Amino acid sequence: MDYKWVNKIFQLEHELFSSYLIKLADVKNLRQLESAIQMGVEIVISDGEIIRDNETIQSCIIVCYQSQSIKSLKSLLKPQLIAYKRIFKNNLLAVTLESISGNHRISLITEMYQKTLDDCQEESEDEKLEILTKTAKVLHKLSKQVMFYGKIRPECICIKKDKSIILKYMHMVIFNEKFNKNFDLVVSESNRYLSPELILLQECGLDNSIDMVIQKSSYYSFGLLFLKLFNLDFPDVFFKARGKPALDYILGNSLDMAIHILFKTQVMAFMLRRQEFSIIKKCIKPVLESRWNFKQIIRIMEACKQQRIENKGINVLDKAIPPLREVFYNALTQIFKKFSSVRRKIANNKGIKVLQKLKAWVEKKNLKSTLKNAENVYFSTPCKTNEIPAEAGILVFLYFLIKDVKRDEELALQLYNTLSKVDTNLDYKKLFNDVIKSKHEHIKDLLISEMIVQTYHKDWNYLFPESYLNFPLFKPCQKLTQNQIFYAQAREFFNEEIIVEILSEFCENIQLVKSHILEGLNRVYITALMPSLHGLTTYNLNIFIKDYRDNIRDNINDVHKGATLITMFHELSYFLRRCESKTLLESRSKYTPEKNSGYENFKIKGMTEWEIFHSREESGGKSEMKLFGETLSSINEMAGKFLLNGNFSSIDQFKTMFFNENKKPGLRISMLKGMNYVSFTGLRCGVSLKIHP
């Protein structure tokens, strides 16, 4: 056979690679696994068996490359052959060659791997760390050859029987200089392991800084491999800038100017609980947040392996240090046990000081750091999460409560009077444990938010009821979208031009105000709120509206709908200013100032709701004042019907017609308990004038 065409690809004389040559017929039990086309070359991946010189049978992987273009074959195979020669030595077992009617075929035969990274999630942590270190070394060697691997994914990193690393799809080993031509392929193959840099390149096009982008992208993908191997959730990525400006920040080593990496609560908990295995804190966080290179990664991973060896010689900490969630639960158990003791003392008329001593007790039991950790975990939760960290949230409520009880005697007296009426046999630990175990995340969100913002003495009975069945966990809660007729009417109302115009003042991106309003409506629930609230927009961006019906079995009529629409209107102003927040902390920091338009951010870390309110002047009724122009005392059925009918030509026409309808006799409802009228401009929605959060 004429091997001249092969020499053009391998750039070697026949004798230099003849030892690798076998006939394709010498491969037994050939079975095709996958196929693809890249750069005009047809690629077929199979497994099978070959007979070695010593007559032993060896399982193998056969990757067949076929094309009429020698140039295409050369372009695809050259980086692979360099990699086999300089990095994956002794992995290339054999080569088969064939050329028929101008169709050239080369098959590279390599040793069968034992498993992939995907199969290693149940391995020991030491074993995982060892595999990841070897993987980083392979990727580092590729980068030194000015090459990169375009498919850094767990199913593509293979471990051989001798525990060495091999790459499953070697045709994805690509020269950096060929990145432009392979960009679309790399992006499509990266899938959820795609780095923010490549996402930005999709937006602004390729430039001359490809080498740096490729390497940074590989570091990021490797960081995600680590999280995947340790069964940890990937972080959320938020772009502070987009397009070319953002890419310039990244290339200029100002990553934090372009991208915000938000780690999940689960990852933060893993970091905090594993003192002797702080690889995420020491290595992976810097990899993802600052793009450490492979040399730095390998050095710190080797140090972590050594640290584990030394720690095992001293003490086994794996079982001694519980997960953070367990730490929080244990703290809750201690606090509620203490509350039971306090309730018994209150029943025996021991006085208000038993409450005011709670803060000293927390410090004595070394619980303060746990409470602070709970606050950090809860408020670092991503907005719109489907998994509320309930233990952390309840601890935040208790942390704020204990601080405020010590500081404010009126609050302590209110709580004292409530607890004096409660049966000392009632197990509050069980009540709050039911919150934690609830499968309804929106109910968890509501209850924890109500705890954190609750303020009035009459509301303590709501959170510390005399009867188990009175606990708010058991209240009905219906999503607005379930009532299709009212939902359609609400959409029409909030699509009115004058309504959109007013609400747009609370929206960071005015162009998106209508889509954000619709998103808000889709996150509305109708339920029984604590007595001092008509509406509540949680920091997790769910909207809860008071059910204005006297009986949940009653049909919702026009007066109920009218009151609900106005309350939703109020709450949407909160939702719109917060809707693009990344975390609960950021959502909590946004407010509408009394004197200025729009919204502002406020540094509130470590502050209770009471402290926040008294440190800023916030307008609670700005949206209603713009719509009605004056205090609205109540609403009747005719006014509710007017709101539902819509077609408002102007704000002046709206005001005139609304108040004309609202003067008519008929069914009318009050909206504040114990009062026969309501001032919407004084509507309590989330934060009150009174202490406590």
C-alpha positions as CSV (number, residue, x, y, z in Angstrom):
1,M,0.0,0.0,0.0
2,D,1.2,3.5,-0.8
3,Y,1.8,5.3,2.5
4,K,2.8,8.7,1.1
5,W,-0.5,10.2,2.1
6,V,0.1,8.9,5.6
7,N,3.5,10.6,5.8
8,K,1.8,13.9,5.0
9,I,-0.4,13.5,8.1
10,F,2.0,11.9,10.6
11,Q,5.1,13.7,9.2
12,L,7.0,10.5,10.0
13,E,8.7,7.9,7.9
14,H,6.9,4.5,7.6
15,E,9.5,2.7,9.7
16,L,9.0,5.1,12.7
17,F,5.4,4.1,13.2
18,S,5.2,0.7,11.6
19,S,5.2,-0.9,15.0
20,Y,1.8,0.5,15.5
21,L,0.3,-0.8,12.3
22,I,-2.1,-3.6,12.3
23,K,-4.9,-4.7,9.9
24,L,-8.4,-3.6,10.8
25,A,-9.4,-7.3,10.5
26,D,-7.2,-8.0,13.5
27,V,-9.7,-6.1,15.8
28,K,-12.2,-8.6,17.2
29,N,-15.7,-8.0,18.4
30,L,-15.9,-4.5,16.9
31,R,-18.9,-2.6,18.1
32,Q,-19.8,1.0,17.1
33,L,-20.6,3.4,19.9
34,E,-20.8,6.9,18.5
35,S,-20.3,8.9,15.3
36,A,-19.7,12.5,14.4
37,I,-18.5,14.8,11.7
38,Q,-15.8,17.4,12.4
39,M,-13.9,19.6,9.9
40,G,-15.2,17.5,7.0
41,V,-13.9,14.3,8.7
42,E,-16.3,11.4,9.5
43,I,-15.4,10.1,13.0
44,V,-16.6,6.7,14.3
45,I,-15.9,5.5,17.8
46,S,-16.1,1.8,18.6
47,D,-14.9,-0.6,21.2
48,G,-13.4,-4.1,20.6
49,E,-10.4,-6.3,21.3
50,I,-7.0,-6.8,19.9
51,I,-4.4,-9.6,20.3
52,R,-1.1,-8.3,21.6
53,D,2.3,-9.8,20.7
54,N,2.3,-11.9,23.7
55,E,-1.1,-13.3,22.5
56,T,-3.0,-11.6,25.3
57,I,-6.4,-10.1,24.5
58,Q,-6.8,-6.5,25.3
59,S,-10.0,-4.4,25.3
60,C,-9.6,-1.2,23.4
61,I,-11.3,1.9,22.0
62,I,-11.0,2.4,18.2
63,V,-11.5,5.9,16.8
64,C,-11.8,5.9,13.0
65,Y,-11.2,9.1,11.0
66,Q,-12.3,9.0,7.3
67,S,-12.1,11.7,4.7
68,Q,-11.2,12.4,1.0
69,S,-9.2,15.4,2.2
70,I,-5.7,14.7,3.5
71,K,-5.5,18.3,4.7
72,S,-8.6,17.8,6.9
73,L,-7.2,14.6,8.3
74,K,-3.9,16.2,9.1
75,S,-5.5,19.2,10.7
76,L,-7.6,17.0,13.0
77,L,-4.9,14.4,13.8
78,K,-1.8,16.5,14.3
79,P,-2.7,17.8,17.8
80,Q,-3.8,14.3,18.8
81,L,-0.5,12.8,17.7
82,I,1.5,15.4,19.6
83,A,-0.6,14.7,22.7
84,Y,-0.1,11.0,22.4
85,K,3.7,11.5,22.0
86,R,4.2,14.1,24.7
87,I,1.4,13.6,27.2
88,F,-0.4,10.3,26.8
89,K,2.7,8.1,26.3
90,N,2.1,4.4,25.7
91,N,-1.7,5.0,25.4
92,L,-1.6,4.6,21.6
93,L,-1.7,0.8,21.1
94,A,-2.1,0.5,17.3
95,V,-3.0,2.2,14.1
96,T,-4.9,0.9,11.1
97,L,-4.6,2.5,7.6
98,E,-6.8,2.1,4.5
99,S,-7.2,4.1,1.3
100,I,-9.9,3.1,-1.2
101,S,-10.9,5.2,-4.3
102,G,-9.5,8.3,-2.8
103,N,-11.3,7.8,0.6
104,H,-8.6,7.8,3.3
105,R,-9.2,6.1,6.7
106,I,-7.0,6.1,9.8
107,S,-8.0,4.4,13.0
108,L,-6.3,5.1,16.3
109,I,-6.6,2.3,18.8
110,T,-6.1,3.0,22.5
111,E,-6.4,1.1,25.8
112,M,-9.9,0.7,27.1
113,Y,-10.6,3.0,30.1
114,Q,-12.1,1.6,33.3
115,K,-14.5,4.4,34.2
116,T,-15.2,8.1,33.7
117,L,-15.3,11.0,36.2
118,D,-19.1,10.6,36.2
119,D,-18.6,7.1,37.8
120,C,-16.5,8.4,40.7
121,Q,-19.0,10.3,42.7
122,E,-19.2,7.5,45.3
123,E,-15.4,7.3,45.7
124,S,-13.7,8.5,48.9
125,E,-12.8,12.2,49.1
126,D,-9.1,11.3,49.0
127,E,-9.7,9.4,45.8
128,K,-11.6,12.2,44.3
129,L,-8.9,14.7,45.1
130,E,-6.3,12.4,43.6
131,I,-8.3,12.0,40.3
132,L,-8.9,15.8,40.1
133,T,-5.2,16.5,40.6
134,K,-4.2,14.2,37.8
135,T,-6.9,15.7,35.6
136,A,-5.5,19.2,36.3
137,K,-2.0,18.0,35.4
138,V,-3.2,16.6,32.0
139,L,-5.0,19.9,31.2
140,H,-1.9,21.8,32.3
141,K,0.3,19.8,30.0
142,L,-2.0,20.5,27.1
143,S,-1.9,24.2,27.7
144,K,1.9,24.1,27.7
145,Q,1.7,22.6,24.2
146,V,-0.5,25.6,23.2
147,M,-3.5,23.2,23.0
148,F,-6.8,22.9,24.9
149,Y,-9.4,20.3,25.4
150,G,-12.8,21.5,24.0
151,K,-15.0,19.0,26.0
152,I,-14.1,19.4,29.7
153,R,-17.0,17.4,31.1
154,P,-17.1,14.5,33.6
155,E,-18.2,11.9,31.0
156,C,-15.2,12.8,28.9
157,I,-12.5,12.5,31.5
158,C,-11.6,8.8,31.7
159,I,-9.6,6.8,34.3
160,K,-7.7,3.7,33.2
161,K,-7.0,0.6,35.3
162,D,-3.6,2.0,36.4
163,K,-5.5,5.2,37.5
164,S,-3.9,7.4,34.9
165,I,-6.1,9.9,33.0
166,I,-7.1,9.7,29.3
167,L,-9.4,11.9,27.3
168,K,-12.4,10.1,25.8
169,Y,-12.8,12.4,22.7
170,M,-9.2,13.1,21.5
171,H,-10.5,14.8,18.4
172,M,-11.5,17.7,20.8
173,V,-7.8,18.3,21.5
174,I,-7.4,21.5,19.5
175,F,-4.5,23.9,18.9
176,N,-5.2,27.4,20.4
177,E,-4.7,28.9,17.0
178,K,-7.5,26.8,15.6
179,F,-10.0,28.0,18.2
180,N,-11.8,30.4,15.8
181,K,-12.6,27.6,13.3
182,N,-13.8,25.3,16.1
183,F,-15.6,27.9,18.2
184,D,-19.2,26.8,17.4
185,L,-18.2,23.2,18.1
186,V,-16.6,24.0,21.4
187,V,-19.5,26.1,22.6
188,S,-22.1,23.4,21.6
189,E,-20.0,20.6,23.3
190,S,-19.4,22.6,26.5
191,N,-23.1,22.6,27.4
192,R,-23.7,23.6,31.0
193,Y,-19.9,23.7,31.6
194,L,-19.6,26.7,29.3
195,S,-17.6,29.5,30.9
196,P,-18.9,33.1,31.1
197,E,-16.0,34.1,28.8
198,L,-17.4,31.9,26.0
199,I,-20.9,33.2,26.5
200,L,-19.6,36.7,26.1
201,L,-17.6,35.7,23.0
202,Q,-20.9,34.5,21.5
203,E,-22.3,38.0,22.0
204,C,-19.4,40.2,20.8
205,G,-17.5,38.0,18.3
206,L,-14.0,36.6,18.4
207,D,-10.9,38.9,18.8
208,N,-7.2,38.5,19.0
209,S,-7.0,37.6,22.7
210,I,-8.0,34.0,22.0
211,D,-5.2,32.3,24.0
212,M,-6.2,34.0,27.2
213,V,-9.9,33.3,26.7
214,I,-9.3,29.7,26.0
215,Q,-7.2,29.1,29.1
216,K,-9.5,31.1,31.5
217,S,-12.4,29.1,30.0
218,S,-10.6,25.8,30.8
219,Y,-9.9,26.8,34.4
220,Y,-13.6,27.6,34.9
221,S,-14.8,24.3,33.4
222,F,-12.3,22.4,35.6
223,G,-13.8,24.2,38.7
224,L,-17.2,23.0,37.7
225,L,-15.8,19.4,37.3
226,F,-14.8,19.6,41.0
227,L,-18.2,20.7,42.1
228,K,-19.8,17.9,40.1
229,L,-17.5,15.2,41.5
230,F,-18.4,16.3,45.0
231,N,-22.2,16.3,44.2
232,L,-22.4,20.1,44.7
233,D,-24.6,22.5,42.8
234,F,-23.1,24.8,40.2
235,P,-23.0,28.5,41.1
236,D,-25.3,31.1,39.4
237,V,-23.5,33.5,37.1
238,F,-24.7,37.1,36.8
239,F,-23.3,39.5,34.3
240,K,-22.7,43.1,35.6
241,A,-21.7,44.0,32.0
242,R,-22.2,42.4,28.7
243,G,-20.6,42.2,25.3
244,K,-17.1,43.6,24.5
245,P,-16.8,45.8,27.6
246,A,-17.4,42.8,29.8
247,L,-14.8,40.7,27.9
248,D,-12.3,43.6,28.2
249,Y,-12.7,43.5,32.0
250,I,-12.1,39.7,32.0
251,L,-9.0,39.9,29.8
252,G,-7.8,42.8,31.9
253,N,-8.0,40.6,35.1
254,S,-11.0,42.6,36.4
255,L,-13.3,39.7,36.5
256,D,-15.4,41.1,39.4
257,M,-16.3,44.1,37.2
258,A,-18.0,41.9,34.7
259,I,-19.3,38.8,36.5
260,H,-20.7,37.9,39.9
261,I,-20.3,34.3,40.9
262,L,-23.0,33.3,43.4
263,F,-22.3,30.0,45.2
264,K,-25.3,28.0,46.4
265,T,-26.0,27.6,50.1
266,Q,-25.1,23.9,49.8
267,V,-21.6,24.8,48.7
268,M,-21.2,27.4,51.4
269,A,-22.3,24.9,53.9
270,F,-19.7,22.3,52.6
271,M,-17.0,24.9,52.9
272,L,-17.9,25.9,56.5
273,R,-18.2,22.4,57.8
274,R,-15.1,20.7,56.5
275,Q,-12.2,22.4,58.3
276,E,-9.6,19.8,57.3
277,F,-10.7,19.7,53.7
278,S,-11.1,23.3,52.7
279,I,-10.3,22.7,49.0
280,I,-13.3,24.7,47.9
281,K,-12.4,27.7,50.0
282,K,-8.7,27.5,49.2
283,C,-8.9,26.5,45.5
284,I,-12.1,26.1,43.7
285,K,-13.6,29.5,44.7
286,P,-10.5,31.3,43.4
287,V,-10.6,29.1,40.3
288,L,-14.1,30.2,39.5
289,E,-14.0,33.7,40.9
290,S,-10.5,34.7,39.9
291,R,-9.5,32.1,37.3
292,W,-6.4,30.6,38.9
293,N,-4.3,28.8,36.4
294,F,-3.6,25.1,36.4
295,K,-0.2,25.5,38.0
296,Q,-1.7,27.3,40.9
297,I,-4.5,24.8,41.1
298,I,-2.2,21.8,41.2
299,R,0.0,23.4,43.9
300,I,-2.9,24.1,46.2
301,M,-4.5,20.7,45.6
302,E,-1.2,18.9,46.4
303,A,-1.0,21.0,49.6
304,C,-4.6,20.0,50.5
305,K,-3.8,16.3,50.0
306,Q,-0.9,16.6,52.3
307,Q,-3.0,18.5,54.9
308,R,-5.5,15.6,54.8
309,I,-2.7,13.1,55.4
310,E,-1.4,15.1,58.4
311,N,-4.9,15.6,59.9
312,K,-5.7,11.9,59.7
313,G,-2.6,11.2,61.7
314,I,-3.9,13.5,64.4
315,N,-7.6,13.2,64.5
316,V,-10.4,11.9,62.3
317,L,-12.6,15.0,61.8
318,D,-14.8,13.8,59.0
319,K,-17.3,12.4,61.4
320,A,-16.7,14.9,64.2
321,I,-17.8,18.0,62.3
322,P,-21.5,17.8,61.3
323,P,-23.0,19.4,58.2
324,L,-24.0,23.1,58.6
325,R,-27.7,22.2,58.3
326,E,-27.3,19.8,61.3
327,V,-25.5,22.6,63.2
328,F,-28.5,24.9,62.6
329,Y,-31.0,22.3,63.6
330,N,-29.1,21.6,66.8
331,A,-29.1,25.3,67.6
332,L,-32.8,25.5,67.0
333,T,-33.3,22.6,69.4
334,Q,-31.3,24.3,72.1
335,I,-33.1,27.6,71.6
336,F,-36.6,26.1,71.6
337,K,-35.7,24.1,74.7
338,K,-34.7,27.4,76.3
339,F,-38.0,29.0,75.2
340,S,-39.9,26.2,76.9
341,S,-38.0,26.9,80.1
342,V,-38.7,30.7,79.7
343,R,-42.4,30.0,79.2
344,R,-42.6,28.0,82.4
345,K,-40.8,30.8,84.3
346,I,-43.3,33.3,82.8
347,A,-46.2,31.1,83.9
348,N,-44.7,31.3,87.4
349,N,-44.6,35.1,87.2
350,K,-40.8,35.3,87.2
351,G,-40.9,38.7,85.4
352,I,-39.9,40.2,82.1
353,K,-36.1,39.8,82.8
354,V,-36.3,36.1,81.8
355,L,-36.7,37.3,78.2
356,Q,-34.1,40.0,78.4
357,K,-31.5,37.5,79.6
358,L,-31.9,35.4,76.4
359,K,-29.1,37.4,74.7
360,A,-26.6,36.6,77.5
361,W,-27.7,33.0,77.4
362,V,-26.9,32.8,73.6
363,E,-23.4,34.2,74.2
364,K,-22.9,31.8,77.1
365,K,-23.8,28.8,75.0
366,N,-21.5,30.0,72.1
367,L,-24.5,30.2,69.8
368,K,-23.8,33.7,68.5
369,S,-21.5,32.6,65.7
370,T,-24.0,30.0,64.6
371,L,-26.7,32.6,64.5
372,K,-24.5,34.9,62.4
373,N,-23.7,32.0,60.0
374,A,-27.4,31.4,59.7
375,E,-28.0,35.0,58.8
376,N,-25.2,34.8,56.1
377,V,-26.5,31.6,54.7
378,Y,-30.1,32.8,54.5
379,F,-29.5,36.2,53.0
380,S,-26.9,34.8,50.5
381,T,-29.6,32.6,49.1
382,P,-30.3,33.3,45.4
383,C,-33.6,35.1,44.7
384,K,-36.5,33.1,43.4
385,T,-34.9,29.9,44.8
386,N,-37.0,26.7,44.9
387,E,-35.3,25.6,48.1
388,I,-35.7,27.8,51.1
389,P,-33.0,27.3,53.8
390,A,-35.7,27.0,56.5
391,E,-33.4,26.2,59.4
392,A,-31.3,29.3,58.7
393,G,-34.4,31.4,58.1
394,I,-35.9,30.5,61.5
395,L,-32.6,31.2,63.2
396,V,-32.5,34.6,61.6
397,F,-35.9,35.4,63.1
398,L,-34.8,34.2,66.5
399,Y,-31.5,36.1,66.3
400,F,-33.3,39.4,65.5
401,L,-35.9,38.7,68.1
402,I,-33.4,38.0,70.9
403,K,-31.4,41.2,70.0
404,D,-34.6,43.4,70.0
405,V,-36.1,41.9,73.2
406,K,-32.9,42.9,75.0
407,R,-32.9,46.4,73.5
408,D,-36.6,47.4,73.7
409,E,-38.6,47.0,76.8
410,E,-42.0,47.5,75.1
411,L,-41.3,44.7,72.7
412,A,-40.2,42.5,75.6
413,L,-43.5,43.3,77.4
414,Q,-45.6,42.4,74.3
415,L,-43.9,39.1,73.9
416,Y,-44.1,38.4,77.7
417,N,-47.9,39.0,77.7
418,T,-48.3,36.6,74.7
419,L,-46.2,33.8,76.2
420,S,-48.0,34.1,79.5
421,K,-51.2,32.9,77.8
422,V,-49.6,29.9,76.0
423,D,-49.9,26.4,77.3
424,T,-46.5,25.4,78.7
425,N,-47.0,21.9,77.3
426,L,-47.2,23.1,73.7
427,D,-44.2,21.9,71.8
428,Y,-43.0,24.8,69.6
429,K,-40.0,22.8,68.4
430,K,-42.6,20.5,66.7
431,L,-44.3,23.5,65.1
432,F,-41.2,24.9,63.6
433,N,-40.0,21.5,62.7
434,D,-43.1,21.1,60.6
435,V,-42.2,24.3,58.8
436,I,-38.8,22.8,58.0
437,K,-40.2,19.6,56.7
438,S,-43.0,21.2,54.6
439,K,-42.9,20.3,50.9
440,H,-44.4,23.6,50.0
441,E,-41.5,26.0,49.5
442,H,-43.7,29.1,49.0
443,I,-45.3,28.4,52.5
444,K,-41.8,28.2,54.0
445,D,-40.9,31.5,52.3
446,L,-44.1,33.2,53.6
447,L,-43.8,32.0,57.2
448,I,-40.2,32.8,57.6
449,S,-40.7,36.2,55.9
450,E,-43.6,36.9,58.3
451,M,-41.4,36.0,61.2
452,I,-38.7,38.3,60.1
453,V,-40.9,41.3,59.4
454,Q,-43.5,40.8,62.1
455,T,-43.9,43.8,64.3
456,Y,-47.1,44.4,66.3
457,H,-47.9,42.9,69.8
458,K,-51.2,41.5,68.4
459,D,-49.1,39.5,65.9
460,W,-47.2,37.5,68.5
461,N,-50.2,35.4,69.0
462,Y,-50.0,34.5,65.3
463,L,-46.5,33.2,65.6
464,F,-46.8,31.8,69.2
465,P,-50.4,30.5,69.1
466,E,-52.1,28.8,72.1
467,S,-53.2,25.9,69.9
468,Y,-51.2,23.8,67.5
469,L,-54.0,23.9,64.9
470,N,-53.9,27.7,64.9
471,F,-50.3,27.8,63.7
472,P,-50.1,29.5,60.3
473,L,-48.6,26.5,58.6
474,F,-52.1,25.1,58.1
475,K,-53.7,28.1,56.5
476,P,-55.0,27.9,52.9
477,C,-52.9,29.4,50.2
478,Q,-54.0,29.6,46.6
479,K,-51.9,30.8,43.6
480,L,-53.6,33.6,41.7
481,T,-53.1,31.8,38.4
482,Q,-55.4,29.0,39.7
483,N,-58.4,31.4,39.5
484,Q,-58.3,31.8,35.7
485,I,-61.0,34.4,35.4
486,F,-59.6,36.7,38.1
487,Y,-56.1,36.2,36.8
488,A,-57.2,37.3,33.3
489,Q,-58.9,40.3,34.8
490,A,-55.8,41.2,36.8
491,R,-53.6,41.0,33.7
492,E,-55.9,43.4,31.9
493,F,-55.8,45.8,34.8
494,F,-52.0,45.8,35.0
495,N,-51.7,46.2,31.3
496,E,-53.5,49.6,31.4
497,E,-51.2,52.4,30.3
498,I,-51.6,54.6,33.4
499,I,-50.9,51.6,35.7
500,V,-47.8,50.6,33.7
501,E,-46.6,54.2,33.7
502,I,-46.8,54.5,37.5
503,L,-45.2,51.1,38.1
504,S,-42.4,51.8,35.6
505,E,-41.0,54.3,38.1
506,F,-40.1,51.4,40.4
507,C,-38.5,49.3,37.7
508,E,-34.7,49.3,37.1
509,N,-35.2,48.5,33.4
510,I,-38.2,50.4,32.1
511,Q,-38.1,48.4,28.8
512,L,-38.9,45.3,30.8
513,V,-41.6,46.7,33.1
514,K,-44.5,44.8,31.4
515,S,-42.7,41.5,31.4
516,H,-41.7,42.0,35.1
517,I,-45.3,42.9,36.0
518,L,-46.5,39.7,34.4
519,E,-43.8,37.7,36.2
520,G,-44.9,39.3,39.5
521,L,-48.6,38.4,38.8
522,N,-47.4,34.8,38.2
523,R,-45.8,34.8,41.7
524,V,-48.9,36.1,43.6
525,Y,-50.6,33.9,46.2
526,I,-53.9,34.7,48.0
527,T,-53.8,33.6,51.7
528,A,-54.4,34.6,55.3
529,L,-51.7,37.0,56.4
530,M,-50.7,38.0,59.9
531,P,-53.1,40.6,61.2
532,S,-50.9,43.7,60.6
533,L,-50.3,42.9,56.9
534,H,-52.4,43.2,53.8
535,G,-49.7,42.2,51.5
536,L,-46.1,40.9,51.7
537,T,-43.5,40.7,48.9
538,T,-40.8,38.4,50.3
539,Y,-37.1,38.9,49.7
540,N,-37.4,35.7,47.6
541,L,-39.8,37.7,45.4
542,N,-43.0,35.8,46.1
543,I,-46.1,38.1,46.5
544,F,-48.7,37.2,49.2
545,I,-52.0,39.1,49.3
546,K,-54.5,38.9,52.1
547,D,-57.7,37.0,51.4
548,Y,-60.4,39.6,51.9
549,R,-63.3,37.1,52.1
550,D,-64.8,36.4,55.5
551,N,-65.1,32.8,54.6
552,I,-62.8,30.9,52.2
553,R,-65.8,29.0,50.8
554,D,-67.4,32.3,49.6
555,N,-67.1,33.2,46.0
556,I,-64.7,36.1,45.3
557,N,-66.9,39.1,44.3
558,D,-66.0,42.5,42.7
559,V,-65.3,44.3,46.0
560,H,-62.9,41.5,47.1
561,K,-61.2,41.7,43.7
562,G,-61.0,45.5,43.8
563,A,-59.3,45.4,47.2
564,T,-57.0,42.6,46.0
565,L,-56.0,44.5,42.8
566,I,-55.1,47.6,44.8
567,T,-53.0,45.6,47.3
568,M,-51.3,43.8,44.4
569,F,-50.6,47.3,42.8
570,H,-48.9,48.3,46.1
571,E,-46.9,45.0,46.3
572,L,-45.8,45.2,42.7
573,S,-43.9,48.4,43.4
574,Y,-41.9,46.4,45.9
575,F,-41.5,43.5,43.5
576,L,-40.4,45.6,40.6
577,R,-37.6,47.4,42.5
578,R,-36.3,44.0,43.7
579,C,-37.0,41.7,40.7
580,E,-33.5,41.9,39.3
581,S,-31.8,41.3,42.6
582,K,-29.4,38.4,42.8
583,T,-29.7,37.4,46.5
584,L,-32.1,37.9,49.3
585,L,-29.6,40.4,50.8
586,E,-29.6,42.5,47.7
587,S,-33.4,42.3,47.5
588,R,-33.7,43.4,51.1
589,S,-31.4,46.4,50.6
590,K,-33.6,48.0,47.9
591,Y,-36.2,50.6,49.0
592,T,-38.2,53.6,47.8
593,P,-37.1,56.8,49.5
594,E,-39.8,59.1,50.7
595,K,-38.6,62.2,48.9
596,N,-36.8,60.9,45.8
597,S,-38.2,59.0,42.8
598,G,-37.2,55.4,41.9
599,Y,-35.3,53.3,44.4
600,E,-32.1,53.2,46.3
601,N,-29.8,50.6,47.8
602,F,-28.9,50.6,51.4
603,K,-26.1,48.8,53.3
604,I,-28.1,46.6,55.7
605,K,-25.9,43.6,56.4
606,G,-26.3,42.5,60.1
607,M,-29.2,44.9,60.7
608,T,-32.7,43.9,61.9
609,E,-35.8,45.1,60.1
610,W,-36.4,47.6,62.9
611,E,-32.9,49.0,62.5
612,I,-33.3,49.2,58.8
613,F,-36.6,51.1,58.9
614,H,-35.3,53.7,61.4
615,S,-32.1,54.2,59.4
616,R,-33.9,55.3,56.2
617,E,-37.1,57.2,55.3
618,E,-39.1,54.9,53.1
619,S,-42.3,55.6,51.2
620,G,-44.9,52.9,51.7
621,G,-47.7,54.4,49.7
622,K,-46.1,56.3,46.8
623,S,-47.7,54.2,44.1
624,E,-51.2,54.6,45.6
625,M,-50.8,58.4,46.0
626,K,-49.9,58.7,42.3
627,L,-52.9,56.6,41.3
628,F,-55.6,58.0,43.6
629,G,-54.1,61.4,44.6
630,E,-55.5,61.2,48.1
631,T,-56.1,58.9,51.0
632,L,-58.4,56.0,50.0
633,S,-60.4,55.0,53.1
634,S,-62.4,52.0,51.7
635,I,-63.6,50.4,48.5
636,N,-67.1,49.3,47.5
637,E,-68.4,46.8,45.0
638,M,-69.0,49.4,42.2
639,A,-65.5,50.8,42.5
640,G,-64.1,47.2,42.3
641,K,-66.2,46.6,39.2
642,F,-64.8,49.8,37.7
643,L,-61.2,48.6,38.2
644,L,-62.0,45.3,36.6
645,N,-63.6,46.9,33.5
646,G,-60.5,49.0,32.7
647,N,-60.2,51.2,29.6
648,F,-58.8,54.2,31.6
649,S,-58.1,57.0,29.2
650,S,-56.1,59.2,31.6
651,I,-55.1,59.5,35.2
652,D,-57.5,62.4,35.8
653,Q,-60.4,60.5,34.2
654,F,-59.5,57.4,36.3
655,K,-59.6,59.4,39.6
656,T,-62.9,61.1,38.8
657,M,-64.7,57.9,37.7
658,F,-63.3,55.8,40.5
659,F,-64.3,58.1,43.3
660,N,-67.7,58.6,41.8
661,E,-68.3,54.9,41.8
662,N,-66.8,54.5,45.3
663,K,-69.4,57.0,46.7
664,K,-72.3,54.8,45.7
665,P,-74.1,52.7,48.3
666,G,-73.6,48.9,48.3
667,L,-71.4,46.2,49.6
668,R,-68.2,47.7,51.1
669,I,-65.4,46.1,53.0
670,S,-62.9,47.4,55.5
671,M,-59.3,46.3,55.2
672,L,-57.8,46.8,58.6
673,K,-58.8,44.6,61.5
674,G,-60.8,46.5,64.2
675,M,-61.4,49.5,61.9
676,N,-64.2,50.4,59.5
677,Y,-62.0,52.0,57.0
678,V,-58.5,51.7,55.6
679,S,-55.9,54.2,54.5
680,F,-54.1,52.6,51.6
681,T,-51.3,55.1,51.9
682,G,-50.7,53.7,55.4
683,L,-51.0,50.1,54.3
684,R,-48.7,47.8,56.2
685,C,-46.8,45.7,53.7
686,G,-43.7,44.1,55.0
687,V,-42.1,46.6,57.3
688,S,-43.9,48.4,60.1
689,L,-43.3,51.6,62.1
690,K,-43.2,49.6,65.3
691,I,-40.5,47.4,66.6
692,H,-39.9,44.2,66.0
693,P,-38.8,42.8,62.7
